[in-house]
Amino acid sequence: MVGRNTTGAHYGLKDWLVQRVTAVVMAAYIIIFAAVYFVTFPQDYFSWSYTFQSQWMRIATLLFFLSLFWHAWVGVRDIYMDYIKPTGLRLGLQVVTILVLIVYAMWMIQILWSV
């Protein structure tokens, strides 16, 4: 009987679905952002600031970045699980990656709501 490896990758439908859904959210945002850009054509800081003063644009940007961070987490986590065999090292890198993504998310929220 083969023992189950509890530290291995958690491949499955959930991870596959997260990657696809977050990719669709990011693609939709890019299309929306391109349309807004080509309609408003911001040239300076004040134009960009005005673009992001609307609540819907802030929320759309927030959803984009949260999708980006979640998409990145699933991808990086799978790379760690596939290529880094020592469990302690892999866990340490995963914790550092999670902390960095959380800091980036908080920084992004601060930037969006300070404009």
For each residue, the residues with C-beta under 8 A, 3 or more apart:
1:
2:
3:
4:
5: 8
6:
7: 81 87 90
8: 5 81
9: 78 81 82
10: 14 15 81
11: 15 16 78
12: 15 16
13: 16 17
14: 10 17 18
15: 10 11 12 18 19 74 78
16: 11 12 13 19 20
17: 13 14 20 21
18: 14 15 21 22 70 71 74
19: 15 16 22 23 71 74 75
20: 16 17 23 24
21: 17 18 24 25 67
22: 18 19 25 26 67 68 70 71 74
23: 19 20 26 27 71
24: 20 21 27 28
25: 21 22 28 29 63 64 67
26: 22 23 29 30 64 67 68 71
27: 23 24 30 31
28: 24 25 31 32
29: 25 26 32 33 60 61 63 64 67
30: 26 27 33 34
31: 27 28 34 35
32: 28 29 35 36 60
33: 29 30 36 37 60 64
34: 30 31 37 38
35: 31 32 38 39
36: 32 33 39 40 51 57
37: 33 34 40 41 42
38: 34 35 41
39: 35 36
40: 36 37 47 50 51
41: 37 38 47
42: 37 47 48 50 51
43: 47
44: 47 48
45: 48 49
46: 49 50
47: 40 41 42 43 44 50 51
48: 42 44 45 51 52
49: 45 46 52 53 115
50: 40 42 46 47 53
51: 36 40 42 47 48 54 57
52: 48 49 57 58 61 112 115
53: 49 50 57 115
54: 51 57 58
55: 58 59
56: 59 60
57: 36 51 52 53 54 60 61
58: 52 54 55 61 62 112 113 115
59: 55 56 62 63
60: 29 32 33 56 57 63 64
61: 29 52 57 58 64 65 112
62: 58 59 65 66 108 109 112
63: 25 29 59 60 66 67
64: 25 26 29 33 60 61 67 68
65: 61 62 68 69 104 105 108
66: 62 63 69 70 105
67: 21 22 25 26 29 63 64 70 71
68: 22 26 64 65 71 72
69: 65 66 72 73 101 104 105
70: 18 22 66 67 73 74
71: 18 19 22 23 26 67 68 74 75
72: 68 69 75 76 101
73: 69 70 76 77 97 98 101
74: 15 18 19 22 70 71 77 78
75: 19 71 72 78 79
76: 72 73 79 80 97
77: 73 74 80 81 94 97
78: 9 11 15 74 75 81 82
79: 75 76 82 83
80: 76 77 83 84 90 93 94 97
81: 7 8 9 10 77 78 84 90
82: 9 78 79
83: 79 80
84: 80 81 89 90 93
85: 90
86: 89 90
87: 7 90 91
88: 91 92
89: 84 86 92 93
90: 7 80 81 84 85 86 87 93 94
91: 87 88 94 95
92: 88 89 95 96
93: 80 84 89 90 96 97
94: 77 80 90 91 97 98
95: 91 92 98 99
96: 92 93 99 100
97: 73 76 77 80 93 94 100 101
98: 73 94 95 101 102
99: 95 96 102 103
100: 96 97 103 104
101: 69 72 73 97 98 104 105
102: 98 99 105 106
103: 99 100 106 107
104: 65 69 100 101 107 108
105: 65 66 69 101 102 108 109
106: 102 103 109 110
107: 103 104 110 111
108: 62 65 104 105 111 112
109: 62 105 106 112 113
110: 106 107 113 114
111: 107 108 114 115
112: 52 58 61 62 108 109 115
113: 58 109 110
114: 110 111
115: 49 52 53 58 111 112
